[in-house]
C-alpha cells in the first residue's frame, strides 16, 4: 500500500502532527483494507503518542469499522433481495 510506505517515510523524516494528519487522510481515501492503516496508526501512537492520541486513533478506527460494517450489511441486503 502506498499510504503505508508514505507513512514510513514521514515517520523517519516528518513531524508528529504531519504523520497524524497523513493517517487521517489515508483513512478517508482508502476503500480496501483500511484496517492496515488503523493498525499502523495505532502502533505509531502507542510508541510515540500520549493516551489521548491513542484514544483518538481508536475512535477513528471505530468510525471506520462502523462504516464498513454498514456497507457490508447493505451488500448482503442487496444480495438477498
C-alpha positions as CSV (number, residue, x, y, z in Angstrom):
1,X,0.0,0.0,0.0
2,X,1.3,3.4,-1.0
3,X,-0.1,5.1,2.1
4,X,1.8,2.8,4.4
5,X,5.1,3.5,2.6
6,X,4.4,7.2,2.7
7,X,3.7,6.9,6.4
8,X,7.0,5.1,6.9
9,X,8.9,7.9,5.1
10,X,7.1,10.6,7.1
11,X,7.9,8.7,10.4
12,X,11.6,8.8,9.6
13,X,11.8,12.5,8.5
14,X,8.5,14.2,9.4
15,X,6.8,15.9,12.3
16,X,4.3,14.0,14.6
17,X,1.4,16.3,13.6
18,X,2.2,15.7,9.9
19,X,2.1,11.9,10.4
20,X,-1.2,12.0,12.3
21,X,-2.7,14.1,9.5
22,X,-1.4,11.6,7.0
23,X,-3.1,8.7,8.8
24,X,-6.4,10.6,8.9
25,X,-6.2,11.4,5.2
26,X,-5.3,7.8,4.4
27,X,-8.4,6.6,6.3
28,X,-10.6,8.8,4.3
29,X,-9.0,7.8,1.0
30,X,-8.6,4.0,1.4
31,X,-11.5,1.8,0.5
32,X,-9.8,-1.5,0.5
33,X,-8.4,-2.8,3.8
34,X,-8.5,0.3,6.0
35,X,-7.6,-1.8,8.9
36,X,-3.9,-1.8,7.8
37,X,-3.9,2.0,8.1
38,X,-5.6,1.8,11.6
39,X,-3.1,-0.8,12.8
40,X,-0.1,1.2,11.7
41,X,-1.5,4.4,13.2
42,X,-2.3,2.7,16.5
43,X,1.2,1.2,16.6
44,X,2.6,4.7,16.0
45,X,0.6,6.2,18.7
46,X,1.5,3.5,21.2
47,X,5.2,4.2,20.6
48,X,5.2,8.0,20.3
49,X,1.9,9.4,21.4
50,X,0.0,10.0,24.6
51,X,-3.0,8.2,25.9
52,X,-5.2,10.9,24.4
53,X,-3.6,10.3,20.9
54,X,-4.2,6.6,21.3
55,X,-7.9,7.2,22.2
56,X,-8.3,9.4,19.1
57,X,-6.9,6.7,16.9
58,X,-9.2,4.1,18.4
59,X,-12.2,6.4,17.9
60,X,-11.2,6.9,14.3
61,X,-10.8,3.2,13.8
62,X,-14.2,2.6,15.4
63,X,-15.8,5.0,12.9
64,X,-14.3,3.2,10.0
65,X,-15.4,-0.1,11.4
66,X,-19.0,1.1,11.7
67,X,-18.9,2.5,8.2
68,X,-17.6,-0.7,6.6
69,X,-19.9,-2.9,8.7
70,X,-22.9,-0.9,7.4
71,X,-21.5,-1.1,3.9
72,X,-21.2,-4.8,4.1
73,X,-24.6,-5.3,5.6
74,X,-26.1,-3.2,2.7
75,X,-24.3,-5.6,0.2
76,X,-25.8,-8.6,2.0
77,X,-29.2,-6.9,2.0
78,X,-29.0,-6.3,-1.8
79,X,-27.9,-9.8,-2.5
80,X,-30.8,-11.3,-0.5
81,X,-33.5,-9.3,-2.4
